[in-house]
Every structure is written in C-alpha cells, then in structure tokens.
C-alpha cells in the first residue's frame, strides 16, 4: 500500500524542513493487499500436508465475517431524516500525523500503517495530513493555525472522525474536539478499539477492558453543570436551599467507579494467571521445551503455527487478528515433544497500558526456551518491524531468550529486498507459510534451537520397561541404541530426573 502526494511537495533538505511547515496531504486511495490469509494457497492440492489444509478449521474466521454489508442490497428510505440513522456505513476518517524526525519514506510508512489500523477498526480513510514540526504542539498537537486547515478538510470531506498518529494528552484531545467539532481519537484509542473488537476469550476481554479503563480514567470530561453534585445556594442555578448535593462531582463518581472496576479486573486476571501458571508448571515438570512465535502484527505468525502443527487457529489478513495465545504440542523428527505458542502481535509505539494489561499473556514469550521472530519480508520496512518487536521484548524482559529470525511471505517480497535481508541476517530462515517454501528448513532450525538434555547416560533397559524408552523418546535424545538378548542397550542424553530413573540400569 502506498500513499501518494495530493498537492504539497515535501522538501528533502533539512533547511527546508525548518522553513516550510505547511501540512503535507496524502491521497488515501483504496489499495488492497495481495496477501490474504483467509484462503489457503493450494491451486493443485500439492500444497497440503498430513493435516489437509494447513490453516485447518476456520470457524472463528467465519464467525468474524458473519455480518457484512452486501453492497447494492439496501432499501433506501424515502424519509431522508431516517436515512442518516438507519443506513449502514463505515466511519469516515481523516488521518493526522506530526513529522518530527526521520525521512519522508519513514513518515509515509507510518501513515500507511495508521491507514491499515483505521481500516481494521472499520473505517473509510478519506485523507491523510502530515504536519512538519520539531515537536508536537502541547495545546493542539498540530499547532493552532493548522487546526483551522484541518477543520476545512473535515468539512470538505464530510469526515466523522479525526485520528491522530500519537498519544494525545487530555488537553490536546479536548482542544482539538472543541475546534474541529468532530470526534478526535489518538493511536492508542484506535489500537484499543481493535483489540476490543477482536477479543474472544474471557481473559482477552478482561485484559482489553483493563487497558481501556486505564486509558480512560485520565481523559474523563464533564458534560455540563447539570451533572454537578456539589453546587448549592445561588451557584446551583438558583436552586437555593435543597439544591446541595452529597459533595461528589459526576467526574469523581465516574473516576471512583473506574478505579473499582480496575481493581476487580486485576483480581480476575490474577485468578486466570494462576491457571496459566499451573499449565506452565506442568510443562516444566515434564521437561517439555517451549517455543514462542513472536513478531509484528500481520506478519504471518498464525499461518506458520498452522503450517507447523495443523493447529487450525484463526488466520486473517488484518492487524491484531490474534489476541488470545494458542499453545500446541508437537514433535521433532526424532520424537522429542515441545510446545509452540502463537502470541499477540506487536506494533510500533505499542501502548504502555496494553503491555501492562497483557503482562500474563506476554509472559509466554519471556519464559520460552526459543523465540521464533517472524518478520514480513514483503513489508515496506522489515528492519523497522524487527526494531519495534525487539523493543517490546526488552520491555517484557524477553530480550535474553534465544531468537531465530524468520522472514515470512517471501513469495510476495521483491528479490532485491530479499538479497539485502539475506546479507544483513545470514542466520535467518526465509520461508512462505502460504506456499510452504522453506518450511522444512524452519522445522530443522527450530528443532536445532531447542535446549538439549544435559546428562549423558549409558544403560541396559529391560524390555518390560518400555515406559522408560517412551520417556526418552519424548523428552530425551538418543545417541545410539541396540537391541540385545537382555534388553535395549542405549546411550542417551536426558534431564536429571530421568537420569535418576535410569540409574538402576546404568552400565
């Protein structure tokens, strides 16, 4: 997707940057993505594996797409006053960004991503405006003079909403809404709205609500003196005696209720986290290695999980399609068991409230034995994706976990870009979850990256102890084995607890 210039030219020179502060407007024409994860790439049936369609059952995706407007099937009402309220339509938005640093390409990529976020939230992007400033204006984000120009754009396009590419302070939000006269939201509110629409599990919904309330409690606004609970005497609009309230304003009441709800949600999440921790403890007790699939949103993490395990988790060409982590048990080529976990995607400037609310979910990455870091090779800025993901990983104390870079969607990427990426990341794996190219190499690299059992044991295991042989297959590693008259002579690498169970048969 690209955003083309509509009228103003952005000078490349740094001196021009200081002199020319006119807003740069982009034409947000509709462009589709060539990579649609909703259907499997399998024109002749050769792309399926033992699981059939590697994306598996996509009932969740069918449910998400169950309500869609059919163009041309609506009955227009004759009463025009009813049309505005009853005709289904997308929210019409104008995008606004402040360019403080970086190149023109960087700001275009940022606006393209904001456009994708807005469309994922269910809106129609009409226009995008970039304002060049050294710092965002503390009062109105884009500067008082440019607010008037923004208002003209809103009136000319008939937009309902203005979306700003940054986190606005309560004062900036209030001042922009008062002057532009339409709803104004920032990038954080936009991402929270997408999370709210995609959350399915009880834990996911609770995490999203917690993040929303933490964001909202600093941005409460009064809606008129009639909501006051404190005024008395002449200050109560002439109500006089009997007009005094219990001494709490409507804002204070709302803020108190939000704090109470936040406390309740945190208690619920702690209870859910205990269940998650029990599952982790069970895996650790059985010495089952864990692999977490992390990466930028819409990089193809769920598609890779389906390709590797046949999990059948929801796959959609949309930002933040996956919010609820999915863990699947799988085996290496030599029979060792390990788990693969599909995690929530990251994005540039991921809201801090979201990171805090999703702490227990993101902990799956910090506790993993290996991170499979998936990058969209066809993206306009794959290196930017890597940097954004690593920043979030550092925030959740997962930077020390071994990492395997995987460039996905190579079937859509430019060959020159792939050459550059191979040069910069010689140890990375290049694959396509759609076509299956490079998947075997990915499996081999994942298996090689799993932690190896630390104790080597030589033993003669009787044939009536097949349970020990089975445990070695699942969590150990055979160096050699030989069937003899007295039993199976093995040299294996196992964990200390299994080594203790093999001690009676050691040779």
C-alpha positions in Angstrom: 0.0 0.0 0.0 1.2 3.5 -0.8 0.0 6.9 -0.1 0.6 9.4 -3.0 1.0 13.1 -2.7 -2.2 15.0 -3.2 -0.8 18.6 -3.5 2.1 19.7 -1.4 5.7 18.7 -2.1 7.8 17.8 0.9 11.3 19.2 0.6 14.1 16.8 1.3 16.6 19.4 2.5 16.9 19.8 6.3 16.9 23.6 5.9 13.6 23.5 4.0 12.3 21.4 6.9 12.8 24.3 9.3 11.4 26.9 6.9 8.4 25.2 5.4 5.8 24.0 7.9 2.9 23.5 5.5 1.0 20.3 6.1 1.6 17.5 3.6 -1.6 15.9 2.4 -1.8 12.3 1.1 -4.4 10.8 -1.1 -5.7 7.8 0.8 -7.0 5.8 -2.2 -8.2 2.3 -1.6 -5.5 -0.3 -2.2 -5.8 -4.0 -1.5 -3.3 -6.4 0.0 -2.1 -9.2 -2.2 -1.6 -11.4 0.8 -4.9 -12.6 2.1 -4.6 -15.3 4.8 -8.2 -16.2 4.7 -7.8 -18.8 1.9 -5.1 -21.4 1.6 -2.7 -21.3 -1.3 -3.2 -24.7 -2.9 -4.3 -24.5 -6.5 -3.5 -28.1 -7.4 -3.6 -29.8 -4.0 0.2 -30.2 -3.8 0.5 -27.6 -1.0 -1.4 -29.6 1.6 0.4 -31.8 4.2 -0.8 -34.5 6.5 -3.3 -32.1 8.1 -5.0 -31.3 4.7 -5.5 -27.6 4.6 -2.7 -26.3 6.8 -4.9 -23.5 8.1 -7.4 -26.1 9.5 -10.9 -25.3 10.6 -11.5 -21.6 10.4 -14.9 -21.4 12.1 -13.7 -18.4 14.1 -12.9 -16.5 10.9 -16.3 -17.4 9.5 -17.9 -16.0 12.7 -15.9 -12.8 12.4 -17.1 -12.3 8.8 -20.7 -13.4 9.5 -22.0 -9.8 9.5 -21.1 -7.9 6.4 -23.0 -5.3 4.4 -23.9 -6.5 0.8 -23.4 -3.6 -1.5 -26.4 -2.7 -3.6 -28.9 -4.7 -1.4 -30.1 -1.9 0.8 -33.5 -0.4 0.5 -33.2 3.4 0.5 -35.7 5.1 2.8 -37.9 7.9 1.3 -37.8 9.9 4.6 -34.3 11.5 4.4 -34.3 12.2 8.1 -34.3 8.4 8.7 -31.5 7.7 6.2 -28.8 9.2 8.4 -29.8 6.9 11.3 -30.6 3.7 9.5 -28.2 3.4 6.6 -25.3 1.2 7.5 -22.0 2.9 6.6 -18.3 2.9 7.5 -17.0 5.7 9.8 -15.3 8.3 7.6 -12.0 9.5 9.0 -9.1 11.9 8.3 -5.6 10.9 9.5 -3.3 13.4 11.1 0.4 12.9 11.9 3.2 15.2 13.2 6.6 14.5 11.4 9.3 15.3 13.9 12.2 13.1 12.7 13.2 10.5 10.1 12.9 10.5 6.3 10.0 11.1 4.0 9.8 7.3 3.5 9.5 6.8 7.2 6.6 9.1 7.6 4.8 7.6 4.5 5.3 4.1 6.1 3.9 5.4 9.4 0.8 6.9 7.6 0.3 3.7 5.6 0.3 1.7 8.9 -2.1 4.1 10.5 -4.4 3.7 7.5 -4.4 -0.1 7.9 -5.2 0.3 11.6 -8.1 2.6 10.8 -9.5 0.2 8.2 -9.1 -2.7 10.5 -11.2 -0.8 13.1 -14.0 -0.4 10.4 -13.5 3.0 8.9 -13.1 4.6 5.5 -10.0 6.7 5.2 -10.7 9.9 3.3 -7.4 11.8 3.6 -4.2 11.9 5.5 -2.4 15.1 6.6 1.2 15.3 7.8 2.3 18.4 9.8 6.1 19.0 9.9 7.2 20.3 13.4 10.2 19.9 15.6 7.8 18.8 18.4 4.0 18.3 18.7 2.2 21.4 19.9 1.4 21.0 23.6 -2.1 22.5 23.1 -3.4 21.2 19.9 -0.8 18.6 18.7 -0.5 20.2 15.2 -0.5 23.9 16.0 -3.3 26.4 16.3 -3.0 27.6 12.7 -3.1 24.2 11.3 -6.2 23.2 13.3 -8.2 25.6 11.1 -6.9 23.9 8.0 -7.8 20.5 9.4 -11.3 21.8 10.1 -11.6 22.8 6.5 -10.5 19.4 5.3 -13.0 17.7 7.7 -15.8 20.0 6.3 -14.8 19.4 2.7 -14.7 15.6 3.0 -17.6 15.1 5.4 -15.5 13.2 7.9 -16.9 11.9 11.2 -13.6 11.4 13.0 -10.0 12.6 13.1 -7.4 10.0 14.1 -4.0 11.3 15.3 -0.9 9.2 14.9 0.3 9.6 18.5 -0.9 9.6 22.1 -2.8 12.8 22.8 -2.9 14.4 26.2 -6.3 15.1 27.7 -5.8 18.9 26.9 -4.9 18.2 23.3 -7.8 15.9 22.9 -10.3 18.4 24.3 -8.9 21.4 22.4 -9.0 19.5 19.0 -12.5 18.3 19.5 -13.7 21.8 20.6 -12.2 23.4 17.5 -12.7 20.7 14.8 -16.2 19.8 16.0 -16.0 16.1 15.3 -14.7 13.2 17.3 -11.0 13.0 17.8 -9.1 9.9 18.9 -5.4 9.0 19.1 -3.4 6.0 18.0 -3.8 4.4 21.5 -7.6 4.6 21.5 -7.6 3.2 17.9 -5.5 0.1 18.9 -7.6 -0.4 22.0 -10.7 -0.4 19.8 -9.3 -3.0 17.5 -8.3 -5.2 20.5 -11.8 -4.8 21.9 -13.5 -6.0 18.7 -11.1 -9.0 18.3 -11.0 -10.3 21.9 -12.8 -13.6 22.3 -11.7 -15.4 25.5 -12.7 -14.2 29.0 -9.0 -13.4 29.7 -8.6 -11.4 26.5 -11.8 -9.4 27.1 -10.7 -8.6 30.7 -7.2 -7.5 29.6 -8.6 -5.2 26.9 -11.2 -3.7 29.3 -8.4 -3.1 31.9 -6.3 -1.3 29.3 -9.3 0.8 28.1 -10.1 1.9 31.7 -6.6 2.8 32.5 -6.5 5.0 29.3 -10.0 6.5 30.0 -9.5 7.4 33.7 -7.1 10.3 32.7 -9.4 11.5 29.9 -12.8 11.9 31.6 -14.7 15.1 30.7 -17.6 16.9 32.3 -20.8 17.3 30.1 -22.4 20.3 31.8 -23.2 21.8 35.2 -26.4 19.7 35.5 -24.2 16.7 36.4 -22.7 18.5 39.4 -23.3 17.1 42.9 -21.6 19.8 44.8 -23.2 23.2 44.0 -25.5 24.8 46.4 -27.1 28.2 47.1 -27.1 30.6 44.1 -24.3 28.6 42.5 -26.8 25.8 42.0 -28.5 27.6 39.1 -30.9 29.3 41.5 -32.0 26.1 43.3 -31.0 27.6 46.6 -31.7 25.6 49.8 -32.3 21.9 49.0 -30.1 22.1 45.9 -27.0 21.0 47.6 -25.7 17.5 46.7 -23.7 14.9 48.7 -20.4 16.6 47.8 -19.2 14.5 44.9 -19.0 15.6 41.3 -20.0 13.4 38.4 -16.4 13.2 37.3 -15.4 12.0 40.8 -18.1 9.4 40.7 -17.0 8.1 37.3 -13.4 8.0 38.4 -14.2 6.1 41.6 -16.2 3.6 39.6 -13.4 3.1 37.1 -10.9 2.5 39.9 -13.3 -0.1 41.5 -13.7 -1.8 38.1 -9.9 -1.8 37.5 -9.3 -3.5 40.9 -11.9 -6.1 40.1 -10.4 -6.9 36.7 -7.0 -7.2 38.1 -8.3 -9.7 40.7 -9.9 -11.7 37.9 -6.7 -11.7 35.8 -4.7 -12.8 38.8 -7.0 -15.8 39.1 -6.7 -16.6 35.4 -3.0 -16.2 35.6 -2.8 -18.9 38.3 -4.5 -21.3 35.9 -1.9 -20.4 33.2 0.9 -20.8 35.6 -0.3 -24.3 36.6 -0.1 -25.3 32.9 3.4 -23.9 32.6 4.4 -25.7 35.8 3.1 -29.0 34.4 5.1 -28.5 31.2 8.2 -27.7 33.2 7.7 -30.7 35.4 7.6 -32.9 32.3 10.7 -31.1 30.9 8.8 -30.0 27.8 10.6 -27.3 25.9 8.6 -24.3 24.8 8.9 -22.2 21.6 7.0 -18.8 21.3 6.2 -17.3 17.9 6.5 -13.6 18.2 6.6 -10.8 15.7 4.9 -7.7 14.2 1.2 -7.8 13.7 0.0 -9.5 10.5 3.5 -10.9 9.8 2.0 -14.4 9.4 2.6 -16.0 12.9 -0.7 -17.8 13.0 -0.2 -19.1 9.4 3.2 -20.5 10.4 1.7 -22.2 13.5 -0.9 -23.8 11.4 1.7 -24.9 8.8 4.0 -26.4 11.5 1.3 -28.1 13.7 -2.0 -28.1 11.8 -3.5 -26.1 14.7 -6.3 -24.6 12.8 -6.1 -21.2 14.6 -7.8 -18.2 13.1 -5.9 -16.7 10.2 -6.9 -13.3 8.7 -5.2 -10.6 6.7 -5.9 -8.0 9.4 -3.9 -6.3 12.1 -4.2 -7.9 15.6 -6.3 -10.8 14.3 -4.8 -12.9 17.1 -5.2 -11.7 20.7 -5.6 -15.0 22.6 -2.4 -17.1 22.7 -2.7 -20.6 21.4 -0.3 -23.4 22.5 0.0 -26.6 20.5 2.0 -29.7 21.3 4.2 -31.1 18.5 7.2 -33.4 18.0 10.6 -33.2 16.5 11.7 -35.6 13.7 13.3 -37.9 16.4 10.2 -37.9 18.6 11.0 -35.2 21.2 7.9 -33.3 22.4 7.8 -29.5 22.6 5.2 -26.7 22.5 4.6 -23.9 20.0 2.8 -20.8 21.2 1.2 -18.2 18.9 1.3 -14.8 20.7 -0.3 -11.4 20.2 1.4 -9.3 17.5 3.4 -6.2 18.3 3.3 -2.8 16.6 5.3 0.4 16.7 4.6 2.5 19.8 2.5 -0.3 21.4 0.5 1.5 24.1 2.0 1.0 27.6 -1.4 0.3 29.1 -1.7 -2.7 26.7 1.7 -4.1 27.6 0.8 -3.8 31.3 -2.7 -5.4 30.8 -1.4 -8.2 28.7 1.5 -9.0 31.1 0.5 -12.5 31.8 -0.1 -13.3 28.1 3.2 -11.7 27.0 5.0 -13.7 29.7 4.7 -16.7 27.5 7.5 -15.1 25.4 9.7 -14.3 28.3 9.5 -17.9 29.7 10.1 -19.6 26.3 13.2 -21.6 25.5 13.3 -20.2 22.0 11.7 -17.2 20.2 10.7 -17.6 16.6 10.7 -14.0 15.5 8.5 -13.7 12.4 9.1 -10.7 10.0 7.0 -9.8 7.0 9.6 -9.8 4.2 7.1 -8.0 1.9 6.6 -5.1 4.2 8.0 -1.7 3.2 10.2 -1.5 6.3 11.1 -5.0 7.6 14.0 -3.7 9.6 11.6 -1.3 11.4 9.4 -4.2 12.3 12.4 -6.0 13.9 13.4 -3.0 15.9 9.8 -2.4 17.2 9.4 -6.1 18.2 12.8 -6.2 20.0 11.9 -3.0 21.9 8.7 -4.7 23.3 10.6 -7.9 24.0 13.1 -5.8 26.1 10.2 -4.2 27.9 8.8 -7.6 29.0 12.3 -9.0 29.9 12.4 -11.4 27.0 15.4 -9.9 25.3 17.7 -12.6 26.7 15.7 -15.5 25.2 17.5 -17.1 22.2 16.0 -15.8 19.0 15.5 -17.2 15.5 14.7 -14.6 12.8 12.2 -15.9 10.2 11.4 -13.8 7.1 7.9 -14.9 6.0 5.9 -14.0 2.8 9.0 -14.4 0.5 6.5 -15.2 -2.3 5.4 -11.6 -2.2 8.7 -9.9 -1.5 11.0 -8.2 -4.0 14.1 -10.2 -4.9 16.4 -7.2 -4.3 14.9 -6.7 -0.8 15.4 -10.4 -0.1 19.0 -10.2 -1.2 19.6 -7.2 1.2 17.9 -9.1 4.1 20.0 -12.2 3.5 23.1 -10.1 3.6 22.1 -8.4 6.8 20.7 -11.5 8.5 22.8 -14.5 7.3 21.5 -16.8 10.1 17.8 -16.1 9.4 15.3 -18.5 7.8 13.4 -17.4 4.6 10.1 -19.1 4.1 6.5 -18.7 3.0 3.6 -20.1 5.1 1.4 -19.8 2.0 3.4 -21.8 -0.5 5.4 -24.0 2.0 8.8 -22.8 0.7 11.4 -23.0 3.4 9.1 -24.7 6.0 11.3 -27.8 6.2 14.4 -25.7 6.9 12.4 -23.8 9.5 11.4 -27.1 11.3 15.1 -28.2 11.3 16.3 -24.8 12.7 13.6 -24.8 15.4 14.5 -28.4 16.4 18.2 -27.5 16.5 17.4 -24.5 18.7 15.6 -26.5 21.4 17.5 -26.9 24.6 19.4 -30.3 24.7 19.3 -32.6 27.7 22.4 -32.1 29.8 23.1 -35.6 31.3 24.5 -38.5 29.1 23.6 -42.0 30.4 24.6 -45.5 29.2 22.1 -48.1 30.2 20.7 -51.5 29.5 16.9 -51.2 29.8 14.9 -54.4 30.2 12.2 -55.0 27.7 9.5 -54.8 30.4 10.4 -51.1 31.0 9.1 -49.8 27.7 7.8 -46.7 29.6 11.4 -45.5 30.1 12.1 -45.9 26.4 9.0 -43.9 25.7 10.0 -41.1 28.1 13.4 -40.9 26.4 11.7 -40.5 23.0 9.6 -37.7 24.4 12.0 -35.6 26.4 15.4 -37.1 25.8 17.8 -37.7 22.9 19.1 -41.0 21.6 22.8 -41.1 20.8 22.7 -44.8 20.0 20.5 -47.9 20.8 21.0 -51.6 20.3 18.6 -54.5 20.9 20.3 -57.3 22.8 19.0 -60.5 24.4 18.9 -58.9 27.9 17.3 -55.6 26.8 17.9 -52.4 24.9 21.4 -51.0 25.3 21.2 -47.2 24.9 23.4 -44.1 25.1 21.1 -41.2 25.7 21.0 -37.6 26.8 18.3 -36.9 29.3 17.3 -34.4 32.0 18.5 -35.1 35.6 15.1 -36.5 36.8 15.0 -39.1 34.0 18.7 -39.9 34.6 17.8 -40.8 38.2 15.1 -43.2 36.9 17.7 -44.8 34.6 20.3 -45.2 37.3 19.4 -48.8 38.3 20.0 -49.9 34.7 23.3 -47.9 34.1 26.2 -49.7 32.7 
